[in-house]
Amino acid sequence: MTTSDPSRDAIKGRGASWNPQNRFEKLEYVLDEDASPSDDEPAPLPRTLFLRDPTRTILAHNDSPDVGFDTSINPYRGCEHGCIYCYARPSHEFLGFSAGLEFETKILVKEDAPELLREELMSRKYEPRLIAISGVTDPYQPIERKLEITRRCLAVLAEFRNPVGIITKNHLVTRDIDILQELAAHNAVSVHISVTTLNPHLANLMEPRASRPELRIAAIEALAKAGIPAGVMVAPVVPAITDHEMPAILTAAANAGGTSAGFVVLRLPWAVAPLFEKWLEEHYPDRKEKVMNRVRDLREGKFYDPQWGVRQRGKGIFADQIASMFEVTCRRLHLNEKKYDLSTDAFRRPTTQGSLF
């Protein structure tokens, strides 16, 4: 059961300002007008609640041909970064929560993730393969600074020399350069930093608790200087708001030492569409219709098309323009010229004797 109040104003430090109805729940709480916060008594700011995730497995598998990996680790479910456009928001509905405020204020924590990972890698049934961290929510969201679950998972992967690909929008990834260098020595790691905009004000509105844009570019530089293959994901490209920034973002990443790049066009599955539309009303009311119409143009009249190969790029003239801008800029900056095919050749299972040392 969720409480819906789409009339609520923007909340400082949060991407969403309300909880849309969970599509799997039959009951919905709707606030009465008398119960709504007034100007004299504003509603208290929602605090983040961390809940223990009792899962007994840690490796998630997918058969999607357009994501670049089939196995991933998600140390956290829900994400305090609060990115309003996040395609992962609807995943919280499977847990009985809302894709709105609850996605960024009720975070499930997999405290046993490193131990579970070790068990799975030690199994003779496990075949060495690329593991992505994270496939859904950011592995370096703020609580990671304290809990270090992602860091401990990386330490296990380094011990086994199992290749890992990381995508994050948090400068905190640089804390783990020591472990990432161990993996890089065996051609077993790559890191991509997600950058949506270089405008700090816009980033603060769209991604309120993620690292500032300049810190994300600094993370690419620090990783590259440490000998760790690093690149940028221009994601998502938001039509009529950030699409014009693509060349500048790619240039900043290349100047910082990034050698690879990718992009994803904004997609609005399920509850993300009304959440994003409400965010536009709060922050960019003059552009709302243009943005939403452009999203429809990219999806043949819909807000989302789940078709593989289409969901991340879109279709039509605007999709072609974005793709062309990306390709031309990458060629100019010599991005993606070198392929980083991560290797499982160095994989090993530590022996009991080896662990003594």
N, C-alpha and C positions, 0 to 999 in steps of 0.2 A: 504494500500500500504506500502510495506517495502523496505528498501534498503539493497541489498545483497552484501557483500564483503567478501567472505570466505578466501581471501588471506591476510586479515589484521592480524597483529601480536597480540600476547597476550597483554591484557590491564591490567595494574597494578590495583589491587583492584576490578577486575571484573572476573566473571567466564567465560562468553562468550566474544568473540572478534568480533562478527558480528551478523547480523540479517538474518536468513534464511527466505525464502519466506513463508508468511502466506498461509496455504493451502486453506483458504476460500476466498482469494483475487485473482482477475484475473490480476491486474496490479502489476508490480514489477519495482522498480528503480534499475538499475545496474550502478555503478560508471564507468565512462570512465577512461582509464589509466591516462589521463592527469589530472583527478580530484582526483586521489588517493593521499594520503599523501606521502610526500617524506621524506628522512632522514633529510633534512635540515629544513623541515616544518612538523613536526609530527602532526597528528590529535589531537585536544584538547580532553582531557579526558571527557567522557560523564558524565554529572551530573544527579543526581536523581531528577525526577519531581514527585511531589505528587498531585494526582487529586482526587477530591471529588467523591465518589461513591454515586449516588442518590437512591440506592435501598431502598425499603420500607418494606422489610422483612429481617430477619436476620437468621432464622433457615433454614438450608439446609438439605434435606433428601436424603437418598440413600437406595437402596435395595440390595447392594453388601453383600453377605454372608461371605466374607473373610476379612472384615475390623474391625469387633468388635464393630461397632456402626452404628446406622441408622440416627442419627441427629447430626449436627455439626454447629459451628459458625466459620466464617472466617472473622476476622476484617479487613484483608487486601487482596487485589488481586494483584498478582505480589509479588516478594520478593527480597529485597535488599541484602540478604545473598549471592545471586549469585551462589549457588551450581550448578556446571556444569551438574550434573547428574539428576537434579530434574525432577521427573515425572510430576510435575504440570506445567512445562513450556508451553506445548501446550494449557493449559486452557486460556492463554493470547490471543490466536488467536481468540477466540470467541468474544473478545473485540475489534478486529481490529488491534491488535498489533502483534509483532513478538515474538516467543518463545525464541529469543536470547537476545541481549542486552536490548531490550525494556522490557522484563520480569523483569529485575532487575533494570531498570532505570525509568520505568513509573509505579508507584505504586498507585493503587486506594485505597482510605481510606474511611472506613465506619464510618464517624464521629458520626452518630446517632445510632450506634449499641447498646449501653447500653439501650437507651430509647426504641428502637424497641424490644429488648429482654424482657424488663419489660412488654410491652404491650402483647407480645405473651404468657408469663408465667401467666399473669393475666387472660387471656382468659379461660373461662370454657371449651373450646374445647381442651385445652392443657392437655395432659396426662403426668404426671411426668415420665421422662426417662433419661438415661445417655446422656449427651451432650458432644461432643468432641470439644476441642479447640486446634488445628485447623484441619480441615479435608483436607485442601489443602496446603496453604502456612503458614509459621511460624508466630504464633501470637506474638512472641517476637523479631521480626526483629528490626533493630536499631531505627526506628522512634517511636516505642512503648515507648521508654524511655521518649520522649517528650509528646506524645499524650495520653498515658495511656488508650487507648481504651480497651485493653485486661483486664487491671486491673479493669476498671469500669464494664466490663461485669462480671468479677468474683465476684465483690461486689454484683451485682444483684443476681447472682446464690447463693451466700452465704445467702442473705436475704431470698430467697425462699427455701434454703436448698436443692437445686436441684443438683444431682450428676454430676460431670464433670471429664473428663479425658483429660490430657494435654500432647502433644508431642511437644518438642522444642529442638533446639540445641543452645540455648542462656542462658548464666548464669543469664540474667536479670530476669528470672522466680523467683529467690530468693528474689527479691524486694518485691514480693507479698506473702511472707511466712505468714504474719499476716492474710490475708484473707484465704489462703489455710488451715491454722490451724483451722479456724472456720468451714470450710467444713469437715476437717478430724474428728472433734469432732462428726460428724453425719455419719461417714463412707461414705462420699460423694465426695472423691477426690483421684485421683492417678496421678502421674507425671512420664513420661518417657523422659529421655534425649537421644537424638539421637547422637551417636558417630560413625563416619565412620573410623577414624584412630586416633592413639595416636601420630603420627608423625606431629609436628607442621608445618614443611615446606610443607608437602603434603597437610595438611588441609588448609593452606593458599592458595595453588594453586587451590584446588577443591572447597573450601567453603570460599572465600576470606573475607566475612564480617560477618561470624558467629563467635561465641566465640571459643577461642583456646581450644584444647582438654583437657588441664589440668583444665581449668575453668569449662568445662562441668562435669568433674568428681567431681570437688569441689562443683558444684551445687547439685549433687546427695547426697554428704555428708551433705551439709547444710540442705537439705530437710529432709533427714533421721533423723538427730539430732533434727529437729523440730517436729518429730512425723508424718510426711507426707509420705505416702507410695510412694516410689520412685524406679525407675528401669532404665534400659538402653535398647535402641533399637540399635542394631548393624546394621545400615542401611545408605546407601546400602552396601552390601558386593560386592566389585569390584574385579572381577576375575583377578588374576595375579598382583594385585596392593595392595589390602588390605585384601584379604581373609585369609592370614596367621596371621593377627592380632586378629582374633576373640577371641582366648583364653585369650590374654593379655587384651583386652577391657573388657571382662566379668569379669576377675579377678580384674581389677581396679575398676569396678563398685561395685562388691561384697565387696571389701575391704573398699569402701567408705560408705557402709551401704545399698546399693541397694539390694532389695529382689526379683526382677522380671526382666525378660529379654525377648527380642524377636529379630528377625532378618528379613531382607528383602534383597533378591538378586537384584543386579542392573537390572533395566529394562529400555529400551530405546524406548519409544513410539514416533511415528511421528518425529517431528523436533529434539527431544533430541538425536537421533542417529547421524545425521551429526554434531551436536554441540559437542557431546562427542568425536567423531572421530577427529574433528579438534583440540580439546583440547589435545588429545593424541599426535597429530602431533607436537603441540607446546611445550609440556612438557615431553612426554615419547615416542619419535619417535621409539626407539629401541624395545618398548613393544607393539606398536600399533597393529600389526597383531595378536600377541598372545592374547591380551585382547579381540579384536573384534571376533576372532575365538572362544574363550572360551564363550563369550556371545551367539554366535550362537549355540554352543554345548548345552547350558542351555535351549535354546528355539527351539530346533529341526530345526536348520538351519536359524531361523529368529532372528531379533533383539528384537522382542517383541511378546508375546503371551497374549492376553487380557483375556484368559480363567480364570474364578474364581478358586482360589486355586492353580493355576499354575503361574499366573503373578508375584506373590511375591516370589516364591520359585524356579521356573524352574523345568526341568525334566532331567533325565539321571544320569550318574555316578557322574558327578561333583556336581550336585544338592544334590545327596544322601550323598556325602562326606561332604559337607558344613553342611547339616542337622545333620549328625552324630557327627561332631565336636562340634556343638552347644549343642546337647543333652548331650554328655559325659561331656563337660565342665560345663554345668549347674548343672548336678548331683554332680560333684566334689565340686562345690562351694555352693551347697544347694540353688540354685536359683530356683524360681518358685515352691517352696515346699508349700507355703501358697497362697491360692486363695484370691484375693481381689475383691469380688463381691460387687460393690458399691450399696448402698441402696437408695430407694426413700421413705422409711418409714417416714422420718422426713420432707418431703416436706410440705410447707405451703404457703398460699397466704396471705401476710400481709394485715391487715385491715386498713381502714382509721384512726381509733382510734390508732392502734398500731404504724402507721407511725408518729404520733405526738410526740412519745417519742424517 
